[in-house]
Amino acid sequence: MTTVSIRLDDDMKRELDEMCDEMGMNITTFFMIYAKKALRDRRIPFDIVAPVDPFYSESNMKQIQKAKQQLKDGKTVIKSLNELEALEGE
């Protein structure tokens, strides 16, 4: 038998202790169950995903395509910074 030490944030440790206690186990049992499941399935027992960049959301991509089409169709108004600032004063 070997010992493994894990560092946890104080709040995370407290919350995990409480959750495990509600399930009738301690943190050691929790990690043993996790390890056995991972080894049995030969995978991490939950999905790990990277958050999706909101820039690439479906609605934003539709707006970008719409803007590209407007550019192609010549449905744009081009103003210099000076012209835009002059409009602001009106």
N, C-alpha and C positions, 0 to 999 in steps of 0.2 A: 504494500500500500504506500502511496506517495501523497504528499500534501501540495496543493496548488493554492497560491495566494492571489486574490483578485482585488484590485483597488476599485472602490465605488464611491461616487459622490455620497455625502452623508444623507441627503434627502432620498436619493435612489435606494440606498441601503435600507432606510427606515420603511419606505413604501414597499420594497420587496419583502422585508421581514413581515410586514402587516399582511400582505397578500398571501405569502406562504403560510402564515399562521391561520388565516381564514380557510386555507385548503388542507390544514392539518399536517403541515410539513415544515421543515426548516430550510434555510438557503442551501445547505449542503445537499439535501435530498433533491431540491429544485435543480441544482446543477448536475447532479447524477442522472436525473431523468432526462435532462436536456442532452447530456453527453451520450447516453445510451441510445436515444432516438437518433441523434446525428450519426453515430457509428452504424446503427442498424440500417438506416436509409441511405447512408453514404452521401448525405447532403445536409445543409443547414436546414433545420426543421421549420423555417418560415422564409418568406420571400424578402429579399433585400433589393430595394429599388432606389435608383437615384431620382430625386425630385425632377419633374419635367420643367424645363425652362418655360415660363409663361409666354415668352416671345413666340414660341412655336405652337401655341395653343391653336386649336382648330379655328376659332373665331378670328384670331389675329391673322392667321394665314389667309383666311377668306378676305379680310380687309386689305391685306398686302396685294393679293391677286386682283382685287377690284381697283386698287390704286394703279397697279401696273397697266391694267386694261385702259383706264382713263388716260394714262400717259400715252399709250399707243394710239388711242382715238383722238388725241389732241385736245382733250377736255380738261386742260389745266390753265391756270392763270399764273403768269410769272411776274413777280414784282421784286424790285430791289429792296434792300433794307431801308433805304431812304424813303422809298415810296410807301412801304408798310408803316414806317414811323409817321409819315405825313397823314396817312389814313387814321392813325390813332388819335391825332389831334382834332380831327373833324367832329 
